[in-house]
Amino acid sequence: MTLKRSFLLGKGSIIVFLVITLVLVLAASAFWPSHIGASSSTRYVAPTGNDVGDCNSPATSCQSIQYAVNRANSGDTILVAAGIYTYNPSHDPCPFLPQGGKSVVCIVDKALTIRGGYSLNNWGVPDPVNNLTVIDGQNTYRGGFLLGYSTITTNLVMEGFTIQNCRAEGPNTPDDPSGFGGGMLVSGAYVVLRNVVFKNNKVYGQNTASGAGGAASGAGLAINWSQPGTSSLLEHVVFDSNQSYGGSGPERGGIAFGALFVNGSITISNGLFTNNLAKAGDSAGSGIYNGLSADALGGAIGGGGGIWVLKHITATSNTVIGGNATTYPGGGFGGAIHVERAISFYLADSYIGYNVAKGGNAKNGGFGAGGGVLVNTTPAMIEQVYFIANSAIGGNSTGGGLAGPGGGGGLYLWRTGADLNPSASLTNIVVADNYVALGSSGDPKLGGGGGGIQVQGLQANITHATIARNRLEPPLVSGQGLLVLASPGVGSATANVNYSIIADHTEGGTNAVAVLVQEGNALTFNGGLFAGNRKDTNIDGVPMPPGTINGLSTVLSASTAGFVAPGPPNYDYHILPTSPAVDQATSSTTPLDIDGQERPYGIAADLGADEYVRPRLVVKPNPIVIIVEGNSPTNSSVLINVEYTSSPVSWTASTAAEWLFFDENLSIKNTSGQSEEKLPLWFNPAGLELGVYDALVNITSQEADGVTLQVRMIKVAHVYRNYLPLIFRSHQ
């Protein structure tokens, strides 16, 4: 199966965004006053305030965020008390925005800090959890718009907000039917967002009467373009249930990017992306216009350009669906993340699970690619990442055509342009239980594959990977775990697979293999383990002629890989101490495993993503100190947990101390439980002299190293308590 897709991003697209912004700004300049050179101030906003004056004290707080923004100078800080803030047309400084882009907060050519989470009684320390501060678009307005034109330093630092129920729709300008940024749009500027939630926001491309439907980009946040040399930063952000819908058009539907669209450099640290959707527009036409189809890209995060750094990302249950057409439907690319033609892409310490990429429907079904992540023509480094139970599914044939292909259920590495030659490095990754299928109707000749990983047209170095239990829906046969193939007109692929486990691949069409290397491509193994696969490779020419496969003699073979609890519901791909992978990566120099544990634990490093480290019990608090008064029994408890495994562990606790028990009847000296359960402690000081008594509780397990709890009981005659006097004042 070989397909080629035209690019959406690149130099040309950046120029388009720049022109769009300039059109907006030329109109904006007549409305926006200059505040350059003013000294910085703090301004206050509260639902009980009034939109008069300068809002420069809590007592004179204004009522709307927009009014405070209008009064603010660059460098000012705006503190916002808990409440729900909505669009106020009387304070809107951006009348140049089209009706579908009106924003609750509009900022042009200013550098501001806006912090939420305050209360009327505490303007010193924000608490956005208990003091919920909301920008609500009422399903009609965009949440925020940040535009830089006459200065290259426009930026926004925003902390402690929920941006919800917002909506933006095309046209973006009279000549552009696109919609950008349902929750927030950034153009010619950069943002720093901390503790910000984007929830239930939507963006729509315009339905058109000619050509293509309008694109929809960034239902939560669209960073349309940034000034050269700048980068946006997102820390502790949530994108939940945001939806992007491309518009319909007579030739093809509009392209759609998901919850976060980025054209430029971005760093995201600690981000949760869940239940977001990108649905490209439908068309009654052929489905092709200006060389593009109605693709949906990156249900959680999509875009390109610049340097991308993503750390501690959890992306679950996000979806992309290509647009429908008569002949050429759109593809679904990157159920969670799609990046194309960026300077570099780094993803680490993350979990990518249950995402779906699905092609659109037409006479020939569309391509579903990269159920979890798709990296296109971009140098990539991915380390310590789980790709679990993602799906790439082709679109359906509407009659007489081909079923849409699927590829790269967990991860798709793709080069589609001969002008660049990127490579990818994958270290300490688990790619498991991912799925690839053709569309449910149509001729299956397009095929598909790479249930776990698809490497197409580039070099990929895969080190200490665990690739397990990935599936191909029959009749697909091309690499349940890994598929290596060329990109037509671009180049062949090379994969180096080092110290990895490829195991338990049993579902697929007749003669399906765990690893398939197409003719003209190459794969080299350096150590590793095959375990429990129905068939390991296509080195024998079945199901199709192989490319070059080297190093098979360095790969061990076993009936089982010895995982702790593979598959649902635990998806625990740590290895047992009896695993044949233990101590077998004798030449590995990788210092850590997927959990950040040091290699080697034993005499040599282990194969796969996990370095076996015997689980150990931990107890908190430890030690525990209790003061008892007189002869009255008292009680407390400690929490017993386990490290180095996600599976539950049983434990047994015992003590020999005559005054310490595990029940209120003061009779039990031995008890048992499971990790994440509390151990009750009862103290009986009766018959003991005043003083300090120490004891030990031994907590053991057959499945983990034990722990000793240190207990101290201090018996006193009386506990003296001091109380502050209550003073009642009568107001005359």
N, C-alpha and C positions, 0 to 999 in steps of 0.2 A: 504494500500500500504506500503510495507516494503522492503527496499533495503539495501544492504551493499556494501561499496566501500573500496578497499584497499588503504593504505596510500602511498603517494608519499614522504612525508617529514618525518623527524624523525632522530634519531641518525645515522641510516645507511646512509641516504642521505648526511649528513654532512661529514661523512668519505669519501664518494665517491668524493665530491667536493674537499676535502683536498688532496686526492691522485692526482686528476687531476691537481690541482695547483702545487703540488710538481714536477710533471713531467715537467710542463712548466718551473718552476724555475730552475730546474737542468740544463735545456738547457740555461736558461737566464743568469745564473751566469757567464758564459764565456764572456758575452757581456757587462755587466753592471759595470761601475767603481764605486768605493766607494767614498762617499763624507762626511763621518761621521766626525764630529768635526769642520767643517768649520764654520766661522762666517756668520750670515745671511746678505743678501743683497736684494736690490730691483732691478729688471731687467725689461726692457721695450720692448714691441713688438708693431710694427705698420706695416701696409701694405707697407709703404714707406721705411722701414728699410732695413738693410743688415745683412745676417747671418754670421757675423764675430765678433770677439772679445767677450766681456762678457756682452754686452747689458745692462750696468749698468748706463746709463743716457739716457734721451730722445733724445739727439743728436746722440747717438750711438745705438739706438734701433735696435733690430734684426727684421727679417721679418716673421719668423714662430714661433709659440708657442713651437713647439717641439725643435727647436734649443735652445730657452731660457731654457726649461726644462733640456736639456742635460747639459747646462752650470751651472744650479742651484745646490745649496747645500740644504740639509734639513734645513728648517726654512726660506728659501727665499720666497719673494713675487714677483710675476710676474704681471705687469700691462699691459693690452692689449687694444690698441686703436680700435675704430670701424673698421669693415671690415669683410671679409669672409676669413676664414682660412681653407685650405684643406691639404690633405695628401702629404707629400714630402718624397719620398723614400730615398733620399740622407741623411736625418737626422734621419731615423727610427732606434732607438736603440734596437728594439725588433724583430730581425729576427726569433726568435723561434716561433712567432705566425704563425698559419696556414694562408693560403691565405685569407680564409673567415673571419679572425679575425684581419687583419691589421688595425691599428688605427691611426687616425690623430694625437692624442696625447697619448703617452705611458709613464707611470711613474712606476718605480720599486724602492722599498726600499727608498723612499723619503717622507718627510712631507713638502708639499708645499701649498702656497696660490696663487691662480690665479684669478685675478679680471678683468672683462671686463667693457665696457661702457665708456672708456676714449676717449678724442679727442686729436688731435695733439697740440691743443692750451690750453688744460686743463688736466694736469695729477694729479690734486689735488682732484677733486670731480667727481666721476663716474656718468654717466647718461645713463644707459643701454637702456632706452626707446628711446631717441633721437640719441644715439650713439650705434646702433645695432652691437653687436659683435657676430659673427656666426662661429661655427665649423660645416662645411658642409662635409658630407661624400660622396657627389656626387653619391649617390645610389650604392656605391661600398665598402666603408670603414666604419669601426666602428668609432665613434666619439672619445672615450677615453677609455684607459685601465689603471687601477690602481692595482698594484700587490705588496703585502708585503710578503717577504720571510725571509731575514736574519735579519729583525728587526720586532718587534711587534708593532711599533709605526707608521707604514706607514699610511698616511692619506692625504686627499686632501680637502682644503677649496676652493670652487669655487663659484664666485658670478658674476651675470650680463652677462650670456651667453645664446645664443640660440644654441641648438645642433639639427641639422636637416639633413634630407635626408641621414641618415647613415644606414649602413647595416652590419649585421654579420650573418654568416651561419656556420653550422657544416661542417666538424668535428671540435670539440673543441680540441681533441687530436687524434692521429691515432686510438685509441681504443674507442673513444667516439664520436658518430655522433651528439651530441647535439650542439645547437647554443645558445650563451648567450650574452645579452646586446648589442642590435643594436646601441643605442646611447652611452652607457657607460657600462663597465664591471668592477666590483670591486671584488677582491679576496684577502683574507688575510689582509684586511685593512678596514678603514671606511671613509665616506665622510661627509662633511658639505656643503650643496648646498643651496644657497640663490638666489632668483630671476633668476632661471634657467628654460628655456623652452626646453622641449623635443618634437620635432614636426616632423611628417612624417618619423619616423625611423622604421626599420623592422629587424626582426630576423627570421632565418629559421633553422629548424632542417634538417639534411641531409637525403635524400632519400637513403634507404639501400637495399641491396640484400639479407639480411637474418634478421630474428628476427623482431625487432621493428624499426620504423622510428625514427630519432633523435628528441629529445625534443627541443622546442624553448621557451626560458625564458627571459622575460624582454626586449620587443622591444625598450623601451626607456632607461631603466636602470635596470641592474641586479646586485644586491649585493649578490654575490654567496656564500661568507662566510666571516665572520669577526673574528678578534682575540678575544679570551675570555675576557669578561668584557668591551668590546667596543660597541658603539651604533652609528648608523648614524643619521644625522639630516637633514631634508629637510624643508626649510621655503620659502614660497611664490614661489612655483614651479607650472609649467604647464606641463601636459602630454596630447598632442593633436594629434589624428590621427596616433598613433603608432600601428603596426600590428605584431603579432607573429603567425608563421605558423609551426606546427609540420610537420616533414618529413613523407613520406609514407614508409611503410615496408611490406614485404610479410606476416607477421603474424599480426601486428597491426600498426597503425600510431603512430606518436610521440605525446607526451603530450605537451600542450602549456599553458604557463603562460603569462599574458597580459603585459601592458605597464611598470609596475614596479614589479620586482620580488625581494623578500627579504627572505634571509635565515639567521635570526639573529634578533637583536634588532633594532628598528627604531622608530623615532619620526617624524611625519609630521605635520606641522602647516601651515594652509593656502595653500591648494593644490587644483588645478583645474584639473580634469581628464575627458576628453570628447572625444567621438568618437574613442575610442581605441578598438582593436579587438584581441582576442585569438582564433585561429582556430586550433584544433588538427588535426593531419594528418590522411589520409584515408588509407585503406588497402583492398586488395582483399582477405585477409585471414580471419580467424575467428574473429579477433579483440582482442584476449587475448594473452599476452606474459609476462612471469614472473609474473603472477598473476595480471597484471595491464591492464586496457583498455586505449584507447586513449582519455583521459579527457582533457577538457579545463577549466582553473581555474583562476578566478579573471581577468576580462577584463581590469580593471584599476590597481588593486593591488592584488598580489597573493603571497603566500608563507607561512612561518611559522617559528617556533623556536624563542626564545628570547622574549623580551617585546615589544609589539606594542602599541604606543600611537598616535592616529590620531585625530586631532582637526581642526575644520573649513575646512572640506573637502567638495568640491562640485564634485560629480561624476555623470555625465549624459551621456546617449546614448552610453554606453560601452556594448560590446557584447562578450559572450563566446559561442562557438559552438563545441560540441563533434565531434570526428572523425567518419567517416563512415566505415563499415565493412560488412562482409557477415552475421554474426550471432550476435556478441556482440559489439555494437558500444560504443563509448565513451560518457561520460556524459558532460553536461555543468554546471559548478558549480560556483556560485557567479558572476552574470553579471557585477557587479562593483568591489566587494571585496570578496576574498576568503582567509581565514586564517585557518591553520591546525596545531594542536599540538604546538602552541606557549605557552610560559610561561603565558602570559596574553594578553588580547586584550581590548583596550579602544578606543571608538569612541564617539566623542562629538561635539555638535554645528555644525552639518553637514547636507547636503542635498544630498540624494541618489535618483535620478529620471531617469525614461525612460531607464533603463538598461534591458538587455535581457540575460537569460541563456537558451540555447537550446541543447537538446540531439542530438546525431548523429543518422544516419539512418542505419538500418540493418534489418535482418529478424524480430528481436525484437527491437523496437525503444529505444534509449538511454534516460537516466534520465536528465531532466532539473530542476535544483534545486537552490533556492536562487537567484531569479531574481535581487534583489538588493545586498544583503550581505549574505554570508554563513560562519558561524563560526563552525568549526569542532574540537571537542575534545579539547577545549580551554576555560579557564575561561574568561568570557566576562562581561564588563560593558559598556552599551550604554545609553547615556543620551542626551536629547535635539537634537534629530535627526528626520528629515523628510524622510520617505520612500514613494515615490510618483510614481505611474504609472510604476512600474517595472513588468517584465513578466518572468515566468518560464514555459517553454514549452517543452514537451517531443518530442523525435525524431520520425520519421515516420517508420512504418514497410514497408519493400520493398517487402513483399508478404508472406502471410500465417502465420504471427506472431502477436506479441502483439504491440499495440501502446505504445510508450514511455510515462512514467508517468511524471508529473510535481509536484513540491512541493515548498512551501515557496515563494510565488510571491514577497513579499517585503523582508522578512527576514527568514532565515532557521538556527535554532540552532540545532546542531546534535552532538551526541556522537557515534563514531564508534569503540571505543576501550574500553574494560573492564578494562584495566590497569590504566585508569585515570577516575576521577569522577568530572568533572568540573560543575560549575553552571553559570547561566547568570542572570544579573540584568539589567532590562530595565526601564528607568524612563523618563517621559516627552518625549514621542515619538508619532509621527503621522504616522500611517501606513494606507495609503488610495489609492484607485484606482489601486491597484496592481492586477495581473491577473495570473491564472494558467490554463494550458490546456494540454490535452493529445496530442500526435502526431496526425497528421491529417489523418493517415490511420493505420489500424490494429485493432485487438481485444482490447477492452478497459478494460479488466479485471484487469490490474495492478493498475488502478485507479490513485489517486493523491489527492492533496488537500492543505489546508493551503494557501488560496488565499492571506492573509495578512502575517501571521506568522505560521511557523511550528516548533514545539518543539518536538524533538525526542530523547528519551533516557537520558534525564538530567533534572535537576530542573531549572526552570525559574521563576524569580520574576518580575512581570510586574506591574508597578505603574504609575498612571496618564498617561495612554496611551489613545490615540484616534485612534480607529481601525474602519475604515469606507469605505463603497462603494468598498470593494474588491470583485473580481469576480472569479467564477469558470466556465469554459466552460463546458456545458452539455456533457456527463452525470455525471460529477463529483459532489459529494455531501458533501465531508468531510471538512467542516469548511471553509466557505467563508472568515471569518475573522481570525480564530485561529483553528489549529489542534494540538492535544496533543496525541502522540503515542509512543510506545516502539521502541527501536532499537534491532532487533533480536540478541540474544546471548550476548547482552551487558547490557540492563537494561530498566526499565520502565521510564516514564516521569511524572514529577509533575510540575504543573503551579499554581502560586499564582497570581491572578489578582486583583489589589487593585485600587479603585477609578478611574475606567476607563470607557470610553464610547465605546460601540460596536454598530454600527449604520448603517442602510441603506444597508444591505446586501440582495440583491434581485435576483441576477443572479447566476444560477447554475442548476444542474440537478434536477429532481423531488425529493422532500423531502430534498433538500440541507439545511444545517443549518449554522448559523453564527459561532457557536462554537461547535466543535465536539471533544469529549474525547473518545478515543477507550478503550475497555475493558482492565482492568489491569493497567490503568493509572489514574491519579487523577488531579482534578482542584478545587481550592478553591477561591471563590469570596469574597472580602471584600469591600462592597459598590460597586457602579457603576451604569451604566445606559444602558439599552437596548432601542433602538429607531429605528423604521422603518425597522426592519429586517423581512424577510418573515417568518423565524422560528429561535428562539434564540439558542436553544441547542438540543442535542439528549438525554436529560434526560428521555424521554418517550420511548426510544428504537428505534426510527426512525430517521435516516435511518439505524442505526445499534446499537447493544447493547452498553450502555454507560459504561464508567469507573465510578469512584467515583466523583461526582460533589457536592461540598458543598457550602453553603453560598448564594444560589439563592435568599433566602428571603431578603438578604441585598441589592439586585439590584433593582433599580427603573425601571419602564417601562413607555415609552411615545411614542407618534406617530411620534415625530420629536425631533432630538437632538438640533436643533436651531443653525446650523452652519451659518457663514456669507455668504459664497459663495462656497459650496462644488462642487467638480468635476471640469472638464475643463471649461473655461480656467484658472480660478483663483486658484483652489485647496486651498481655504481659509477655514481652519478648526478651526479658532477662533470661539468662541461662542458669540451669541447675548445676550443682557441683559435679554431677555425673555426665554433663554434656561432653560430647567428643570435641567440642570447640575449645575446651579449657586448655591453656598452656600451649596452644599450637601455632600462634603467630610469633615464631621464634625470632624473626628479624624485624619485627615492627618497631618503629621509633615514635609512634603516635603516643603522646604522654598521658592523655586522658580518654575516658570513654564517654558515652552519650549522657551519662549522669554527672560528668565532671569528676569521676573517681580516677585515681591514678592507675596507670598501667606500668608494669605488670603487678598483679596482686600475688600471683604464685611465681613459679620459676620462669615463666615466660608469659607474654601477653596472650589474651584469648582472641579467637576469631570472632568476627561480627561486631556489632555496635556496643555490646555490653561486656564489660570486664567483670567476671564473677567475683563478687565480694560477699562473704557470708553475711546474711542479714543479722542485725543486732537489735535487741530490745533497748528501748530508752524509756525513762520514766520522768515525769515532771509533775510537781517540783521534786528535786532531789539535791540535798537532803530536805526533809520536812521537819519543822519545829512546832510543837504544840504546847501551849501553856494551859494547864488544868488547875481548877480551883477546888480545893478541898478533896473530898472523896467522890465527887460526881463524875460519872463517865462522860466522855465527849468523843466526837467523831470528826473525821475529815476524809479526804480521798486523794488519790493521785491518778494521773492518766498514763497508761502503758501503751506505747506505740512501737513501731518497728521502722528501721531505716534499711535502705538498699533493696527494697522490694515493694511493689504495689499490691501484692497479694496479702490476705490476712494471715496472721500467724497466731497459733495457740500458745498460751503460757500457763505456768503453774507457779503460785506464790506460797511461801512458807516462812514461818518465824518461830523462834524458840522463846521469845521474850514472854515472861509470865503475865505482863500487864497489857500486851498488845494482841488484838483479835481482828478478824475480818467480818464480824457480824454484830448486830446490836444485842444479841443474846449473850455475847461474850463467851463464845464456845468454840468458834472455828479458828484453827491455826493453819489450815491448808485450804487453798482455793484455786480456781482456775478461770480462765477467760480468753478473750481474743484481743489482738491489737486494736487500738482505738476504743477500748473499754476502760472504765475506771475501776481501780482497786479500792474498796472501802476499808478504812482504818478506824478501829474503835480502841479508845484508851481507857483503861480501868485503873485509877490511882488508889483504889480502896486498899487499906492495909499497908501502904507504903509511906515512908518518912518523906518530909519535905525535901526537895532536892532535884537533881538532874539525873535522868535515866536515858540511856542510849540503847538502841536495838538495831538489828539488821533484818531486812526482809529479802530473802533470796528468790529471785524471779528467773525461772529457767524455761527453756523451750527446746524441743527436738529440732525445730526448723531454723533457729536463730541463736546467736550468742546471747547469753543471759546478762542480767544486770542486778546489782545489789542496791537496794534502797536503804539509805541511812535515815533513821528515825530518832528524834530526840523529844522526850516528854519532860517538861519542867513543872513540877508540882509546887504550888504556892498555897498559902493559907487563904489569901484574899487577892483579888485583882482590883486595884484602885483605879477608878475612872474619874477623870476630871471633866466637868461640863462647863461651858461658857454660860454665864447668866443671861437670861432673857430680859431685855429692858423694854418696857412698854412706855411709850410717850403719848401723852394726850395733846392733841392739837386744838388750841383754843381759837 
